[in-house]
Amino acid sequence: MQSNSQTLSETIYPTTNKTESFATVYHQPSTQVLMVNANFAVNDYFIKTFIGICCITKNVDGQNLFSIETTSLSTGIYVLTLIGIKNEFFEIIFTKN
C-alpha cells in the first residue's frame, strides 16, 4: 500500500516542481518593511500568525520583487505565503519586532 500524503497547501495550490519555487525574504526581524525577491512571478501573498489567523492578504500582479509593509503587525511570529501565477507555492516564517 502506497502512502499519498499531501499538505493542505499542496492540495489547494499544486505545484509541478517544488524545487523551482524559491524566494529571499530579508530584513528579519522586520520592524517596518519586509522585502521579497522571488524567482517566480508572485500573484498573491498572505501573512498569517503562527497559529493561522490571517492578518494581511494582497495581490501583487505577477511581481517578483516587492516590499510588504509590516507596521500594522504586532510583535510576534508570522508565516508569509507566496502564491505564483503558475501555482508556485513558497512559505517562510518571519519575526516582527
Secondary structure in CASP SS format (residue, H / E / C, confidence):
PFRMAT SS
TARGET T0000
AUTHOR 0000-0000-0000
METHOD secondary structure of the structure
MODEL  1
M C 1.00
Q C 1.00
S C 1.00
N C 1.00
S C 1.00
Q C 1.00
T C 1.00
L H 1.00
S H 1.00
E H 1.00
T H 1.00
I H 1.00
Y C 1.00
P C 1.00
T C 1.00
T C 1.00
N C 1.00
K H 1.00
T H 1.00
E H 1.00
S C 1.00
F C 1.00
A E 1.00
T E 1.00
V E 1.00
Y E 1.00
H C 1.00
Q C 1.00
P C 1.00
S E 1.00
T C 1.00
Q C 1.00
V E 1.00
L E 1.00
M E 1.00
V E 1.00
N E 1.00
A E 1.00
N E 1.00
F E 1.00
A E 1.00
V E 1.00
N E 1.00
D E 1.00
Y E 1.00
F E 1.00
I E 1.00
K E 1.00
T E 1.00
F C 1.00
I C 1.00
G C 1.00
I C 1.00
C E 1.00
C E 1.00
I E 1.00
T E 1.00
K E 1.00
N E 1.00
V E 1.00
D E 1.00
G E 1.00
Q E 1.00
N E 1.00
L E 1.00
F E 1.00
S E 1.00
I E 1.00
E E 1.00
T C 1.00
T C 1.00
S C 1.00
L C 1.00
S C 1.00
T C 1.00
G E 1.00
I E 1.00
Y E 1.00
V E 1.00
L E 1.00
T E 1.00
L E 1.00
I E 1.00
G E 1.00
I C 1.00
K C 1.00
N C 1.00
E C 1.00
F E 1.00
F E 1.00
E E 1.00
I E 1.00
I E 1.00
F E 1.00
T E 1.00
K E 1.00
N C 1.00
END
